[in-house]
């Protein structure tokens, strides 16, 4: 299949802008983090309402409660992790400490998606789900394993150098496992919604990459499980 250079340029430019905005929002301070995810929250809600209107028509309002669980609760939990851990055990003056966990979550999800795609492209043969035909068992399992290994061994070194070490290495292994598995489920959930609505992308805010839900579907499902793990066991 021939490569469309214009499409490739559009996707690359969009990706660069997206990464730049994410990095500034994540790392600058607590306020930019809050602003970033308030915007993500609003964008996800806009697309969610659009999708359920397509699926359920005039009855869409009776399904709005699901958006509170699917979108609002995870975003609030992510902001809570950023805020709470910034004030954990005397680290009030070190805002970098609080960002360690959100960065670990987002990096785990990105790494799992990337590794699953690469492994699936090379050795993928067995379809994983009818909901997302491009996913394979080989890619999914490979992505999960590589995500856990890289996050468990490499991310603590990154955190120690650029942020503040949050916990023992085993904690990062568990966070990576939660994000890889729950993130995959989140991707499938959003794919199911789009299939029900008979649309390709949730939105068009990011040319070549879709909408807010397309970019943050895994994060929305993974975050509550990481939040529960940290609150109950760490």
BANULO-868967 format. One line per 10 residues: number of its first residue (from 1); their letters; for each residue y, x, z of C-alpha. Coordinates in Angstrom, 3 decimals, decimal comma. Example, Ala and Ser with C-alpha at 12.3 -4.5 7.8 and 13.67 -1.06 7.14 Angstrom:
<sites>
1> as> -4,500/12,300/7,800 ~ -1,060/13,670/7,140
</sites>
This chain:
<sites>
1> xxxxxxxxxx> 0,000/0,000/0,000 ~ 3,384/1,407/-1,045 ~ 5,856/2,211/1,700 ~ 9,139/0,304/1,524 ~ 11,747/2,959/2,321 ~ 14,479/0,438/3,133 ~ 12,205/-1,416/5,545 ~ 11,171/1,860/7,142 ~ 14,821/2,889/7,581 ~ 15,667/-0,482/9,135
11> xxxxxxxxxx> 12,784/-0,271/11,591 ~ 13,630/3,324/12,519 ~ 17,330/2,564/13,082 ~ 16,516/-0,520/15,148 ~ 14,024/1,458/17,225 ~ 16,579/4,196/17,928 ~ 19,210/1,681/19,028 ~ 16,666/-0,170/21,170 ~ 15,503/3,022/22,894 ~ 19,098/4,150/23,507
21> xxxxxxxxxx> 20,080/0,807/25,059 ~ 16,937/0,752/27,200 ~ 17,464/4,293/28,471 ~ 21,099/3,690/29,405 ~ 20,269/0,397/31,091 ~ 17,286/1,795/32,959 ~ 18,636/5,129/34,084 ~ 22,425/4,922/34,492 ~ 22,538/3,010/37,769 ~ 21,449/-0,206/39,466
31> xxxxxxxxxx> 24,212/-2,233/37,816 ~ 23,317/-1,253/34,258 ~ 19,694/-2,023/35,134 ~ 20,727/-5,478/36,362 ~ 22,887/-6,163/33,290 ~ 20,120/-5,005/30,937 ~ 17,490/-7,315/32,390 ~ 19,830/-10,270/32,803 ~ 20,375/-10,010/29,034 ~ 16,623/-9,631/28,463
41> xxxxxxxxxx> 16,053/-12,682/30,664 ~ 18,529/-14,800/28,688 ~ 17,154/-13,600/25,347 ~ 13,569/-14,372/26,331 ~ 14,543/-17,834/27,549 ~ 16,404/-18,598/24,310 ~ 13,352/-17,680/22,232 ~ 10,922/-19,428/24,584 ~ 12,831/-22,712/24,347 ~ 12,968/-22,379/20,558
51> xxxxxxxxxx> 9,195/-21,859/20,402 ~ 8,223/-24,737/22,693 ~ 10,596/-27,028/20,781 ~ 8,647/-26,193/17,618 ~ 5,314/-26,763/19,370 ~ 6,072/-29,852/21,469 ~ 9,113/-31,385/19,791 ~ 11,080/-33,811/21,963 ~ 8,562/-33,315/24,814 ~ 9,507/-29,653/25,217
61> xxxxxxxxxx> 11,429/-30,140/28,481 ~ 8,274/-30,959/30,426 ~ 7,060/-27,390/29,706 ~ 10,182/-25,576/30,892 ~ 8,560/-24,931/34,282 ~ 6,217/-22,467/32,569 ~ 9,245/-20,408/31,549 ~ 10,133/-19,953/35,221 ~ 6,723/-18,381/35,842 ~ 6,502/-16,555/32,520
71> xxxxxxxxxx> 10,053/-15,170/32,282 ~ 12,266/-15,668/35,339 ~ 9,804/-14,667/38,060 ~ 8,731/-11,355/36,416 ~ 12,341/-10,317/35,717 ~ 13,300/-11,062/39,321 ~ 10,323/-9,033/40,540 ~ 11,289/-6,082/38,343 ~ 14,855/-6,157/39,670 ~ 13,445/-6,436/43,180
81> xxxxxxxxxx> 11,334/-3,307/42,654 ~ 14,380/-1,436/41,379 ~ 16,481/-2,532/44,352 ~ 13,956/-2,372/47,190 ~ 12,609/1,076/46,404 ~ 16,139/2,437/46,081 ~ 16,529/1,731/49,804 ~ 13,056/2,856/50,832 ~ 12,602/5,323/53,692 ~ 16,062/6,841/53,709
91> xxxxxxxxxx> 16,502/7,157/49,953 ~ 19,585/4,912/49,881 ~ 21,736/7,644/48,392 ~ 19,268/8,417/45,642 ~ 19,365/5,631/43,054 ~ 16,913/7,581/40,892 ~ 14,184/6,864/43,436 ~ 14,326/3,123/42,779 ~ 14,023/3,510/39,021 ~ 10,742/5,434/39,223
101> xxxxxxxxxx> 8,520/2,349/39,410 ~ 10,213/0,307/36,623 ~ 10,101/3,384/34,373 ~ 6,423/3,885/35,220 ~ 5,705/0,255/34,314 ~ 7,605/0,348/31,021 ~ 6,242/3,756/30,038 ~ 2,676/2,578/30,808 ~ 3,088/-0,487/28,605 ~ 4,628/1,497/25,760
111> xxxxxxxxxx> 1,922/4,158/25,984 ~ -0,880/1,593/26,047 ~ 0,528/-0,195/22,983 ~ 0,999/3,069/21,093 ~ -2,407/4,513/21,951 ~ -4,179/1,233/21,210 ~ -2,526/1,148/17,784 ~ -3,378/4,781/16,997 ~ -6,978/4,601/18,222 ~ -7,500/1,266/16,503
121> xxxxxxxxxx> -6,091/2,632/13,241 ~ -8,513/5,567/13,305 ~ -11,788/4,136/14,648 ~ -11,143/0,419/15,120 ~ -13,832/-1,804/13,608 ~ -14,645/-4,606/16,039 ~ -12,063/-7,438/16,192 ~ -10,798/-8,018/19,721 ~ -9,472/-11,563/19,439 ~ -8,837/-14,219/16,808
131> xxxxxxxxxx> -5,406/-14,705/18,344 ~ -4,393/-11,192/17,279 ~ -6,626/-10,175/14,337 ~ -5,176/-6,652/14,074 ~ -6,383/-5,717/17,566 ~ -9,806/-4,102/17,922 ~ -12,060/-3,454/20,902 ~ -12,027/0,260/20,128 ~ -8,240/0,385/20,048 ~ -7,843/-1,752/23,159
141> xxxxxxxxxx> -10,285/0,261/25,271 ~ -8,971/3,561/23,914 ~ -5,395/2,538/24,692 ~ -6,265/1,567/28,259 ~ -8,165/4,802/28,956 ~ -5,513/7,081/27,453 ~ -2,732/5,195/29,233 ~ -4,421/5,621/32,618 ~ -5,144/9,306/32,032 ~ -1,657/10,229/30,784
151> xxxxxxxxxx> 0,254/8,191/33,369 ~ -1,993/9,334/36,197 ~ -1,754/13,030/35,403 ~ 1,563/13,452/33,569 ~ 3,963/10,840/34,945 ~ 3,975/12,213/38,535 ~ 5,185/15,522/37,081 ~ 7,944/13,729/35,156 ~ 8,928/11,735/38,244 ~ 9,087/14,885/40,344
161> xxxxxxxxxx> 11,310/16,640/37,816 ~ 13,666/13,862/36,736 ~ 13,435/11,130/39,409 ~ 11,871/11,116/42,861 ~ 8,109/11,204/43,504 ~ 7,172/7,730/44,666 ~ 3,612/7,952/45,918 ~ 0,274/9,658/45,611 ~ -1,174/10,266/42,179 ~ -3,748/7,517/42,722
171> xxxxxxxxxx> -0,927/4,957/42,845 ~ 0,152/5,868/39,325 ~ -3,434/5,566/38,076 ~ -3,575/2,036/39,466 ~ -0,152/1,072/38,087 ~ -1,204/2,331/34,646 ~ -4,468/0,371/34,781 ~ -2,672/-2,816/35,816 ~ -0,041/-2,422/33,087 ~ -2,568/-1,630/30,361
181> xxxxxxxxxx> -4,843/-4,574/31,138 ~ -2,222/-7,169/32,092 ~ 0,084/-5,973/29,312 ~ -2,634/-6,566/26,730 ~ -3,101/-10,073/28,127 ~ 0,651/-10,636/27,854 ~ 0,639/-9,586/24,222 ~ -2,199/-12,019/23,487 ~ -0,409/-14,816/25,348 ~ 2,720/-14,422/23,250
191> xxxxxxxxxx> 0,632/-14,177/20,077 ~ -0,989/-17,491/21,030 ~ 2,413/-19,141/21,477 ~ 3,588/-17,847/18,101 ~ 0,395/-19,021/16,428 ~ 0,822/-22,482/17,950 ~ 4,386/-22,538/16,588 ~ 3,255/-21,054/13,253 ~ 5,845/-18,276/13,341 ~ 5,524/-14,529/12,808
201> xxxxxxxxxx> 8,162/-13,277/15,258 ~ 9,713/-14,833/18,342 ~ 13,180/-13,921/17,060 ~ 15,172/-11,640/14,777 ~ 17,505/-9,833/17,183 ~ 15,785/-6,529/16,333 ~ 15,279/-6,239/12,553 ~ 11,778/-5,041/11,781 ~ 10,660/-5,470/15,392 ~ 11,081/-9,169/16,092
211> xxxxxxxxxx> 12,715/-10,705/19,120 ~ 12,956/-10,340/22,875 ~ 9,553/-11,858/23,599 ~ 7,957/-9,620/20,969 ~ 9,294/-6,543/22,801 ~ 8,871/-7,671/26,413 ~ 5,766/-9,900/26,349 ~ 3,570/-7,270/28,009 ~ 6,202/-6,439/30,628 ~ 6,530/-10,086/31,659
221> xxxxxxxxxx> 2,833/-10,383/32,499 ~ 2,255/-6,896/33,921 ~ 5,215/-6,808/36,322 ~ 4,008/-9,511/38,773 ~ 0,652/-7,770/39,206 ~ 2,297/-4,393/39,861 ~ 4,734/-6,055/42,268 ~ 1,860/-7,660/44,205 ~ -0,079/-4,397/44,331 ~ 2,894/-2,438/45,668
231> xxxx> 3,855/-5,105/48,200 ~ 0,323/-5,544/49,536 ~ -1,194/-2,079/49,369 ~ 1,517/0,605/49,191
</sites>
